[in-house]
Amino acid sequence: MRKARYAQKPVVTLDDLTARLEVKGLFLSKSTLSKIENGQRIALDFEVLEIAKALRVPVGELYGNK
């Protein structure tokens, strides 16, 4: 997720991502997103889908697939 965020121009911050997800009805805190990025929390399937949509990347890219 971090790689996808930093690949955006301009870079999507965790605050930006939190706001994008809230608009879609998914309420994940900045802290929760950070834990997902650092492997301290597993993202549920519906969360991964919404995160991918918010970052405008294919779901597979969040798993390291291109």
C-alpha positions as CSV (number, residue, x, y, z in Angstrom):
1,M,0.0,0.0,0.0
2,R,2.8,2.4,0.8
3,K,4.4,1.8,-2.6
4,A,1.1,2.6,-4.3
5,R,0.6,5.7,-2.2
6,Y,4.1,7.0,-3.0
7,A,3.8,6.2,-6.7
8,Q,0.9,8.8,-7.0
9,K,1.7,12.3,-8.1
10,P,1.3,14.1,-5.8
11,V,2.0,11.5,-3.1
12,V,-1.1,10.3,-1.2
13,T,-0.6,10.7,2.5
14,L,-2.3,8.6,5.1
15,D,-4.6,11.5,5.9
16,D,-5.5,11.8,2.2
17,L,-6.2,8.1,2.0
18,T,-8.3,8.2,5.2
19,A,-10.4,11.0,3.7
20,R,-10.9,9.1,0.4
21,L,-12.0,6.0,2.2
22,E,-14.4,8.0,4.5
23,V,-16.1,9.4,1.4
24,K,-16.7,5.8,0.3
25,G,-18.1,4.9,3.7
26,L,-15.1,3.0,5.0
27,F,-13.8,4.5,8.3
28,L,-10.2,3.4,8.9
29,S,-8.0,5.7,11.0
30,K,-4.6,6.9,10.0
31,S,-3.2,4.6,12.7
32,T,-5.1,1.6,11.3
33,L,-3.8,2.3,7.8
34,S,-0.3,2.6,9.2
35,K,-0.6,-0.8,10.9
36,I,-1.8,-2.4,7.7
37,E,1.2,-1.0,5.8
38,N,3.6,-2.2,8.5
39,G,2.1,-5.7,8.7
40,Q,0.8,-5.2,12.2
41,R,-2.8,-5.6,11.0
42,I,-4.4,-7.7,8.3
43,A,-6.7,-5.8,5.9
44,L,-10.0,-7.5,5.3
45,D,-11.0,-8.3,1.7
46,F,-13.6,-5.4,1.5
47,E,-11.0,-3.0,2.9
48,V,-8.4,-4.0,0.3
49,L,-10.9,-3.5,-2.4
50,E,-11.8,0.0,-1.2
51,I,-8.2,1.0,-0.6
52,A,-7.3,-0.1,-4.2
53,K,-10.2,2.0,-5.5
54,A,-9.2,5.0,-3.5
55,L,-5.6,4.7,-4.8
56,R,-6.9,4.0,-8.3
57,V,-4.7,0.8,-8.6
58,P,-5.6,-2.8,-9.3
59,V,-6.2,-4.9,-6.2
60,G,-3.3,-7.1,-7.2
61,E,-0.9,-4.2,-7.0
62,L,-1.5,-4.0,-3.3
63,Y,-0.2,-7.6,-3.1
64,G,2.9,-6.9,-5.1
65,N,1.5,-8.0,-8.5
66,K,1.9,-5.7,-11.5
